[in-house]
Amino acid sequence: MTTKTFPLGGDLTVNRLGFGAMRLPFRTLAGPPRAPEDGVAVLRRALELGVDHIDTAGFYNRGDVRANELIRTALAPYPDGLVIATKVGPLPGPDGMPSGQAAAGQLRGLVEADLRALGLDRLDLVYLRVGGMSGPGGESVAERFAALAELREEGLIRHLGVSNVDAAQFAEARAVAPVAAVQNQFADDTGLLAECEAAGIAYVPFFPLGGGGTPLDTARLDRVAVRLGATPQQVALAALLARSPVTLAIPGTGDLRHLEENVAAGDLELSDADLADLEG
């Protein structure tokens, strides 16, 4: 890592290791809700540990436990320098999972709902999350991204991002309005990452510690972790940050011990030998 911070959108300096709010309402996608007081405690401790970038979404909920409401309860009035990013686009399907997609005309309502839930007048960063539960590609994003760009012009949004997109969709969005961040599941997304690096756009992988059908390569991580006296998960986060100066990590948890372990990974230094070992 050349630096531990990144100028998100050019004007919001954040620590490159942030916090993802998806796990606050539940432990697993099929599991019961977490106790709301646990989420409040984790959020408050995250800020004590120096986290200043929280990634959330209005569809992060389980029953009556909702991530955005937990964030407001725990942290409002918000301290100066805290950046809250959210995602709009997915709509709940018959099973309650966010498998549907909002049309362009529905995005204002979703943005306004996030503003109300978080108790904000303006959202720092709003991603257009594309594709429901499927992978990226195969559809146009221009009309929906233009709808969010109008809300940005009105002052409801500070910066725009795109999530779960391929290179063509990324280019399409950039032709409409400036893109401050891309949030994708990183696998072989090296081409898009290179574009982000060239343009100074943040690249924010979701599931940074595995999940979504992408397990970690624990054998390689274990070897480096033993050498450094760290956990494999800490090594995975440190390697993600070392990959490019534009990568931001947003590991999520509802557990205080796990939170402290994740944040400590921001101080883990990997040598060239460590990185070569991880790359195999």
C-alpha beads as a LAMMPS data file, in Angstrom:
LAMMPS data file: protein, C-alpha beads

280 atoms
279 bonds

1 atom types
1 bond types

-500.0 500.0 xlo xhi
-500.0 500.0 ylo yhi
-500.0 500.0 zlo zhi

Masses

1 110.0

Atoms # bond

1 1 1 0.000 0.000 0.000
2 1 1 1.312 3.417 -0.928
3 1 1 -1.182 5.133 1.364
4 1 1 -3.841 4.148 3.872
5 1 1 -6.344 6.720 2.615
6 1 1 -8.083 7.444 -0.677
7 1 1 -9.751 10.632 -2.040
8 1 1 -13.189 9.205 -2.826
9 1 1 -14.707 11.290 -5.592
10 1 1 -11.676 13.539 -5.336
11 1 1 -12.917 15.361 -2.238
12 1 1 -13.822 12.801 0.443
13 1 1 -10.693 11.379 2.064
14 1 1 -11.450 7.993 3.628
15 1 1 -9.430 5.215 5.191
16 1 1 -9.059 2.447 2.637
17 1 1 -10.346 -0.092 5.136
18 1 1 -13.976 0.684 5.850
19 1 1 -17.024 -1.226 7.050
20 1 1 -19.820 -3.037 5.216
21 1 1 -23.218 -2.982 6.922
22 1 1 -24.798 -6.007 5.222
23 1 1 -24.126 -8.363 8.151
24 1 1 -25.569 -6.053 10.806
25 1 1 -29.180 -7.296 10.481
26 1 1 -28.297 -11.008 10.123
27 1 1 -25.461 -13.490 10.452
28 1 1 -26.301 -15.499 7.310
29 1 1 -28.674 -14.896 4.402
30 1 1 -30.942 -17.682 5.622
31 1 1 -30.586 -16.977 9.343
32 1 1 -32.673 -15.043 11.865
33 1 1 -32.223 -11.332 12.662
34 1 1 -29.410 -10.225 14.934
35 1 1 -30.175 -8.318 18.104
36 1 1 -30.297 -4.602 17.149
37 1 1 -28.173 -3.611 20.146
38 1 1 -25.323 -5.759 18.797
39 1 1 -25.300 -3.796 15.554
40 1 1 -25.352 -0.480 17.405
41 1 1 -22.365 -1.557 19.519
42 1 1 -20.399 -2.690 16.447
43 1 1 -21.024 0.568 14.604
44 1 1 -19.943 2.713 17.529
45 1 1 -16.816 0.638 18.048
46 1 1 -16.013 0.849 14.335
47 1 1 -15.812 4.636 14.548
48 1 1 -13.692 4.406 17.704
49 1 1 -11.261 2.258 15.703
50 1 1 -10.973 4.869 12.952
51 1 1 -13.498 3.624 10.393
52 1 1 -14.818 6.597 8.396
53 1 1 -16.447 4.857 5.402
54 1 1 -19.611 2.795 5.913
55 1 1 -21.214 0.953 3.010
56 1 1 -24.917 0.168 3.378
57 1 1 -28.167 -0.292 1.430
58 1 1 -31.865 0.065 2.077
59 1 1 -32.339 -3.636 1.275
60 1 1 -29.950 -4.732 4.051
61 1 1 -32.608 -5.924 6.471
62 1 1 -34.071 -8.933 8.188
63 1 1 -37.536 -8.527 9.631
64 1 1 -37.629 -5.298 11.610
65 1 1 -33.827 -5.044 11.879
66 1 1 -32.603 -2.630 9.207
67 1 1 -29.019 -1.578 8.624
68 1 1 -29.806 2.053 7.812
69 1 1 -31.866 2.497 10.971
70 1 1 -29.107 0.913 13.049
71 1 1 -26.596 3.350 11.543
72 1 1 -28.788 6.332 12.405
73 1 1 -29.483 5.059 15.924
74 1 1 -25.818 4.361 16.618
75 1 1 -24.102 7.315 14.979
76 1 1 -26.432 10.302 14.444
77 1 1 -25.692 13.139 14.717
78 1 1 -22.907 12.014 12.406
79 1 1 -19.334 13.162 13.051
80 1 1 -17.523 15.275 10.506
81 1 1 -15.584 13.168 8.033
82 1 1 -17.846 10.108 8.146
83 1 1 -18.741 8.952 4.613
84 1 1 -21.861 6.829 4.154
85 1 1 -22.320 5.049 0.830
86 1 1 -25.519 3.291 -0.168
87 1 1 -26.866 1.295 -3.107
88 1 1 -30.179 1.521 -4.936
89 1 1 -31.690 -0.563 -7.697
90 1 1 -32.628 -3.945 -6.229
91 1 1 -36.252 -4.616 -5.279
92 1 1 -37.463 -7.540 -3.158
93 1 1 -38.789 -10.544 -5.026
94 1 1 -41.546 -12.908 -3.791
95 1 1 -39.095 -14.552 -1.378
96 1 1 -38.003 -11.222 0.081
97 1 1 -34.563 -11.407 -1.510
98 1 1 -33.417 -8.373 -3.557
99 1 1 -33.803 -10.144 -6.898
100 1 1 -35.917 -7.572 -8.763
101 1 1 -34.772 -4.288 -10.265
102 1 1 -36.189 -0.784 -10.035
103 1 1 -36.939 1.134 -13.213
104 1 1 -35.467 4.590 -13.686
105 1 1 -38.651 6.237 -12.418
106 1 1 -38.487 4.296 -9.136
107 1 1 -34.969 5.328 -8.141
108 1 1 -35.946 8.698 -6.661
109 1 1 -38.211 6.957 -4.171
110 1 1 -35.408 4.592 -3.145
111 1 1 -32.945 7.459 -2.700
112 1 1 -35.456 9.457 -0.665
113 1 1 -36.160 6.395 1.503
114 1 1 -32.430 6.063 2.262
115 1 1 -32.221 9.756 3.111
116 1 1 -35.112 9.395 5.581
117 1 1 -33.830 6.185 7.149
118 1 1 -30.323 7.568 7.618
119 1 1 -31.500 11.025 8.674
120 1 1 -29.504 12.839 5.996
121 1 1 -30.146 15.730 3.616
122 1 1 -27.612 14.433 1.093
123 1 1 -26.064 11.024 0.464
124 1 1 -22.266 10.996 0.077
125 1 1 -22.161 8.173 -2.472
126 1 1 -24.963 6.275 -4.189
127 1 1 -24.252 3.197 -6.305
128 1 1 -26.590 1.995 -9.000
129 1 1 -26.644 -1.727 -8.199
130 1 1 -27.363 -3.588 -11.432
131 1 1 -28.560 -7.103 -12.124
132 1 1 -30.520 -8.187 -9.077
133 1 1 -28.973 -11.423 -7.817
134 1 1 -27.322 -12.238 -11.156
135 1 1 -23.833 -11.406 -12.388
136 1 1 -22.855 -8.315 -14.369
137 1 1 -23.574 -7.581 -18.026
138 1 1 -26.344 -7.982 -20.517
139 1 1 -28.380 -4.809 -20.003
140 1 1 -28.147 -1.066 -20.413
141 1 1 -27.572 1.154 -17.385
142 1 1 -27.789 4.557 -19.111
143 1 1 -31.405 5.472 -18.326
144 1 1 -31.175 4.480 -14.670
145 1 1 -27.793 6.121 -14.167
146 1 1 -29.130 9.291 -15.789
147 1 1 -31.987 9.288 -13.248
148 1 1 -29.461 9.222 -10.417
149 1 1 -27.416 11.909 -12.156
150 1 1 -30.490 14.167 -12.043
151 1 1 -30.735 13.641 -8.288
152 1 1 -27.059 14.527 -8.028
153 1 1 -27.729 17.777 -9.883
154 1 1 -30.544 18.491 -7.416
155 1 1 -28.122 18.088 -4.503
156 1 1 -29.564 14.893 -3.025
157 1 1 -26.413 12.927 -3.925
158 1 1 -22.789 14.013 -3.763
159 1 1 -21.115 11.268 -5.815
160 1 1 -22.296 8.386 -7.991
161 1 1 -21.049 4.828 -8.328
162 1 1 -21.951 1.624 -10.125
163 1 1 -22.091 -1.905 -8.743
164 1 1 -22.111 -5.351 -10.346
165 1 1 -21.177 -4.032 -13.786
166 1 1 -18.984 -5.181 -16.652
167 1 1 -16.651 -2.991 -18.692
168 1 1 -19.337 -1.999 -21.197
169 1 1 -21.769 -0.930 -18.486
170 1 1 -18.997 0.965 -16.704
171 1 1 -18.224 2.874 -19.924
172 1 1 -21.916 3.541 -20.490
173 1 1 -22.305 5.052 -17.020
174 1 1 -19.194 7.199 -17.401
175 1 1 -20.628 8.645 -20.604
176 1 1 -23.635 9.871 -18.590
177 1 1 -22.005 11.326 -15.465
178 1 1 -18.786 11.066 -13.415
179 1 1 -18.323 7.735 -11.624
180 1 1 -16.570 7.950 -8.256
181 1 1 -16.533 4.244 -7.367
182 1 1 -17.141 0.742 -8.706
183 1 1 -18.351 -2.003 -6.379
184 1 1 -17.950 -5.458 -7.916
185 1 1 -17.214 -8.957 -6.745
186 1 1 -13.545 -9.202 -7.614
187 1 1 -12.520 -12.390 -9.383
188 1 1 -10.823 -11.837 -12.728
189 1 1 -11.909 -8.197 -12.900
190 1 1 -8.367 -6.988 -13.557
191 1 1 -9.244 -5.031 -16.706
192 1 1 -11.904 -2.955 -14.998
193 1 1 -9.647 -2.469 -11.979
194 1 1 -6.934 -1.138 -14.284
195 1 1 -9.422 1.342 -15.783
196 1 1 -10.359 2.528 -12.305
197 1 1 -6.712 2.931 -11.355
198 1 1 -5.967 4.971 -14.488
199 1 1 -8.922 7.271 -13.803
200 1 1 -8.507 7.569 -10.026
201 1 1 -11.837 5.828 -9.412
202 1 1 -12.286 3.759 -6.261
203 1 1 -12.671 -0.001 -6.728
204 1 1 -14.595 -1.532 -3.820
205 1 1 -14.883 -5.338 -3.897
206 1 1 -17.867 -6.860 -2.148
207 1 1 -17.449 -10.194 -0.343
208 1 1 -13.780 -9.280 0.340
209 1 1 -13.456 -12.246 2.705
210 1 1 -15.219 -14.821 0.564
211 1 1 -18.935 -15.496 0.305
212 1 1 -21.342 -15.386 -2.567
213 1 1 -19.966 -18.688 -3.799
214 1 1 -16.340 -17.503 -3.863
215 1 1 -14.343 -19.121 -1.038
216 1 1 -10.901 -17.892 -0.027
217 1 1 -7.784 -19.806 -1.069
218 1 1 -7.013 -20.723 2.516
219 1 1 -3.885 -22.813 1.848
220 1 1 -1.883 -19.844 0.553
221 1 1 -3.367 -17.462 3.096
222 1 1 -2.552 -19.843 5.929
223 1 1 1.131 -19.987 4.973
224 1 1 1.519 -16.217 4.964
225 1 1 -0.621 -15.785 8.074
226 1 1 1.555 -18.145 10.095
227 1 1 4.670 -16.281 8.969
228 1 1 3.217 -12.903 9.993
229 1 1 1.402 -13.973 13.143
230 1 1 -1.906 -12.880 11.640
231 1 1 -5.163 -14.559 10.662
232 1 1 -5.851 -15.698 7.081
233 1 1 -8.700 -13.182 6.913
234 1 1 -6.364 -10.334 7.875
235 1 1 -3.903 -11.404 5.201
236 1 1 -6.730 -11.506 2.623
237 1 1 -7.729 -7.929 3.456
238 1 1 -4.130 -6.695 3.427
239 1 1 -3.556 -8.358 0.042
240 1 1 -6.674 -6.718 -1.351
241 1 1 -5.415 -3.293 -0.290
242 1 1 -1.948 -4.051 -1.670
243 1 1 -3.321 -4.982 -5.094
244 1 1 -3.936 -1.369 -6.155
245 1 1 -3.906 2.091 -4.557
246 1 1 -7.548 2.525 -5.595
247 1 1 -8.936 -0.562 -3.831
248 1 1 -11.058 0.011 -0.749
249 1 1 -12.060 -2.854 1.542
250 1 1 -15.454 -2.982 3.274
251 1 1 -15.496 -6.177 5.380
252 1 1 -18.715 -6.540 7.313
253 1 1 -19.589 -8.184 10.597
254 1 1 -21.983 -7.996 13.516
255 1 1 -19.370 -9.249 15.986
256 1 1 -17.083 -6.936 17.981
257 1 1 -14.108 -9.307 18.037
258 1 1 -14.327 -9.875 14.316
259 1 1 -14.598 -6.127 13.734
260 1 1 -11.396 -5.424 15.664
261 1 1 -9.595 -8.194 13.771
262 1 1 -10.701 -6.750 10.428
263 1 1 -9.679 -3.186 11.264
264 1 1 -6.268 -4.354 12.483
265 1 1 -5.626 -5.763 9.001
266 1 1 -5.230 -2.182 7.796
267 1 1 -1.877 -2.057 9.592
268 1 1 -0.622 -5.395 8.256
269 1 1 2.332 -4.916 5.891
270 1 1 2.918 -7.588 3.253
271 1 1 6.373 -7.983 1.727
272 1 1 7.014 -8.722 -1.931
273 1 1 7.700 -12.309 -0.894
274 1 1 4.352 -12.508 0.896
275 1 1 2.524 -11.181 -2.166
276 1 1 4.378 -13.570 -4.463
277 1 1 3.413 -16.463 -2.193
278 1 1 -0.229 -15.416 -2.311
279 1 1 -0.146 -15.167 -6.098
280 1 1 1.390 -18.619 -6.316

Bonds

1 1 1 2
2 1 2 3
3 1 3 4
4 1 4 5
5 1 5 6
6 1 6 7
7 1 7 8
8 1 8 9
9 1 9 10
10 1 10 11
11 1 11 12
12 1 12 13
13 1 13 14
14 1 14 15
15 1 15 16
16 1 16 17
17 1 17 18
18 1 18 19
19 1 19 20
20 1 20 21
21 1 21 22
22 1 22 23
23 1 23 24
24 1 24 25
25 1 25 26
26 1 26 27
27 1 27 28
28 1 28 29
29 1 29 30
30 1 30 31
31 1 31 32
32 1 32 33
33 1 33 34
34 1 34 35
35 1 35 36
36 1 36 37
37 1 37 38
38 1 38 39
39 1 39 40
40 1 40 41
41 1 41 42
42 1 42 43
43 1 43 44
44 1 44 45
45 1 45 46
46 1 46 47
47 1 47 48
48 1 48 49
49 1 49 50
50 1 50 51
51 1 51 52
52 1 52 53
53 1 53 54
54 1 54 55
55 1 55 56
56 1 56 57
57 1 57 58
58 1 58 59
59 1 59 60
60 1 60 61
61 1 61 62
62 1 62 63
63 1 63 64
64 1 64 65
65 1 65 66
66 1 66 67
67 1 67 68
68 1 68 69
69 1 69 70
70 1 70 71
71 1 71 72
72 1 72 73
73 1 73 74
74 1 74 75
75 1 75 76
76 1 76 77
77 1 77 78
78 1 78 79
79 1 79 80
80 1 80 81
81 1 81 82
82 1 82 83
83 1 83 84
84 1 84 85
85 1 85 86
86 1 86 87
87 1 87 88
88 1 88 89
89 1 89 90
90 1 90 91
91 1 91 92
92 1 92 93
93 1 93 94
94 1 94 95
95 1 95 96
96 1 96 97
97 1 97 98
98 1 98 99
99 1 99 100
100 1 100 101
101 1 101 102
102 1 102 103
103 1 103 104
104 1 104 105
105 1 105 106
106 1 106 107
107 1 107 108
108 1 108 109
109 1 109 110
110 1 110 111
111 1 111 112
112 1 112 113
113 1 113 114
114 1 114 115
115 1 115 116
116 1 116 117
117 1 117 118
118 1 118 119
119 1 119 120
120 1 120 121
121 1 121 122
122 1 122 123
123 1 123 124
124 1 124 125
125 1 125 126
126 1 126 127
127 1 127 128
128 1 128 129
129 1 129 130
130 1 130 131
131 1 131 132
132 1 132 133
133 1 133 134
134 1 134 135
135 1 135 136
136 1 136 137
137 1 137 138
138 1 138 139
139 1 139 140
140 1 140 141
141 1 141 142
142 1 142 143
143 1 143 144
144 1 144 145
145 1 145 146
146 1 146 147
147 1 147 148
148 1 148 149
149 1 149 150
150 1 150 151
151 1 151 152
152 1 152 153
153 1 153 154
154 1 154 155
155 1 155 156
156 1 156 157
157 1 157 158
158 1 158 159
159 1 159 160
160 1 160 161
161 1 161 162
162 1 162 163
163 1 163 164
164 1 164 165
165 1 165 166
166 1 166 167
167 1 167 168
168 1 168 169
169 1 169 170
170 1 170 171
171 1 171 172
172 1 172 173
173 1 173 174
174 1 174 175
175 1 175 176
176 1 176 177
177 1 177 178
178 1 178 179
179 1 179 180
180 1 180 181
181 1 181 182
182 1 182 183
183 1 183 184
184 1 184 185
185 1 185 186
186 1 186 187
187 1 187 188
188 1 188 189
189 1 189 190
190 1 190 191
191 1 191 192
192 1 192 193
193 1 193 194
194 1 194 195
195 1 195 196
196 1 196 197
197 1 197 198
198 1 198 199
199 1 199 200
200 1 200 201
201 1 201 202
202 1 202 203
203 1 203 204
204 1 204 205
205 1 205 206
206 1 206 207
207 1 207 208
208 1 208 209
209 1 209 210
210 1 210 211
211 1 211 212
212 1 212 213
213 1 213 214
214 1 214 215
215 1 215 216
216 1 216 217
217 1 217 218
218 1 218 219
219 1 219 220
220 1 220 221
221 1 221 222
222 1 222 223
223 1 223 224
224 1 224 225
225 1 225 226
226 1 226 227
227 1 227 228
228 1 228 229
229 1 229 230
230 1 230 231
231 1 231 232
232 1 232 233
233 1 233 234
234 1 234 235
235 1 235 236
236 1 236 237
237 1 237 238
238 1 238 239
239 1 239 240
240 1 240 241
241 1 241 242
242 1 242 243
243 1 243 244
244 1 244 245
245 1 245 246
246 1 246 247
247 1 247 248
248 1 248 249
249 1 249 250
250 1 250 251
251 1 251 252
252 1 252 253
253 1 253 254
254 1 254 255
255 1 255 256
256 1 256 257
257 1 257 258
258 1 258 259
259 1 259 260
260 1 260 261
261 1 261 262
262 1 262 263
263 1 263 264
264 1 264 265
265 1 265 266
266 1 266 267
267 1 267 268
268 1 268 269
269 1 269 270
270 1 270 271
271 1 271 272
272 1 272 273
273 1 273 274
274 1 274 275
275 1 275 276
276 1 276 277
277 1 277 278
278 1 278 279
279 1 279 280
